[in-house]
Amino acid sequence: MQRKLNMQRELLSKIGLAHPEIGLILGEISDPDTVLESLKKANPDEKVSKKNLEAIRQLKINKYQYNRLIKKAPYNWIAKIAGFQSI
């Protein structure tokens, strides 16, 4: 579970470092759809690059897998004890 959270933070930091104008805070987890909207608002004349779209796609997949994992037994017990919450 921690690996999935770290992967989420890493992908967000890559996008944040590549596009500082969208204002992502390093180490913070945010919604992939919000990040995509921020990218579109930051550069309305340009399309979002394939590299960024792939990173956002990975964010969505990772979020889905993590949320599904913490709802599944026996991981839900561990998540409850360790304090993991859904993204």
C-alpha positions as CSV (number, residue, x, y, z in Angstrom):
1,M,0.0,0.0,0.0
2,Q,2.8,2.3,0.8
3,R,4.4,1.6,-2.5
4,K,1.2,2.7,-4.3
5,L,1.2,5.9,-2.3
6,N,4.8,6.6,-3.1
7,M,4.2,5.9,-6.8
8,Q,1.3,8.4,-6.8
9,R,3.5,11.1,-5.2
10,E,6.3,10.4,-7.6
11,L,4.1,10.8,-10.7
12,L,2.6,14.0,-9.3
13,S,6.1,15.4,-8.6
14,K,7.2,14.6,-12.1
15,I,4.3,16.5,-13.5
16,G,4.7,19.3,-11.0
17,L,8.4,19.7,-11.8
18,A,7.8,19.7,-15.5
19,H,5.0,22.3,-15.2
20,P,5.5,24.6,-12.1
21,E,2.8,26.9,-13.4
22,I,0.0,24.5,-12.3
23,G,1.0,24.9,-8.7
24,L,1.3,21.3,-7.5
25,I,2.8,21.0,-4.0
26,L,5.5,18.3,-3.9
27,G,4.6,15.4,-1.6
28,E,0.9,16.2,-1.8
29,I,-1.6,13.8,-3.4
30,S,-4.2,15.4,-5.6
31,D,-6.9,14.2,-8.0
32,P,-5.7,13.3,-11.5
33,D,-8.7,15.0,-13.1
34,T,-7.8,18.2,-11.3
35,V,-4.2,18.0,-12.5
36,L,-5.4,17.6,-16.1
37,E,-7.7,20.6,-15.8
38,S,-4.9,22.6,-14.4
39,L,-2.7,21.7,-17.3
40,K,-5.4,22.7,-19.7
41,K,-5.9,26.0,-18.0
42,A,-2.2,26.8,-17.8
43,N,-1.7,26.4,-21.5
44,P,-5.1,26.8,-23.3
45,D,-3.6,27.3,-26.7
46,E,-1.5,24.1,-26.6
47,K,-2.6,20.5,-26.3
48,V,-1.5,18.4,-23.4
49,S,1.6,16.3,-24.4
50,K,1.4,12.6,-24.7
51,K,4.0,12.3,-21.9
52,N,1.8,14.2,-19.5
53,L,-1.3,12.3,-20.6
54,E,0.4,9.0,-20.0
55,A,1.5,10.2,-16.5
56,I,-2.1,11.2,-15.7
57,R,-3.3,7.9,-17.0
58,Q,-0.9,6.1,-14.7
59,L,-2.1,8.3,-11.8
60,K,-5.7,7.2,-12.5
61,I,-4.8,3.5,-12.7
62,N,-2.7,3.7,-9.6
63,K,-5.5,5.4,-7.7
64,Y,-8.0,2.8,-8.8
65,Q,-5.8,-0.1,-7.8
66,Y,-4.9,1.4,-4.4
67,N,-8.5,2.1,-3.5
68,R,-9.6,-1.4,-4.6
69,L,-6.7,-2.9,-2.6
70,I,-7.6,-1.2,0.7
71,K,-11.2,-2.4,0.4
72,K,-10.2,-6.0,-0.1
73,A,-9.7,-8.4,2.8
74,P,-7.2,-8.9,4.5
75,Y,-5.7,-5.6,3.4
76,N,-8.7,-3.6,4.7
77,W,-7.8,-4.7,8.3
78,I,-4.2,-3.6,7.8
79,A,-5.3,-0.3,6.2
80,K,-7.6,0.4,9.1
81,I,-4.9,-0.4,11.7
82,A,-2.2,1.5,9.9
83,G,-4.4,4.5,9.1
84,F,-4.3,4.2,5.3
85,Q,-7.3,6.0,3.6
86,S,-8.5,6.1,0.1
87,I,-7.0,8.6,-2.3
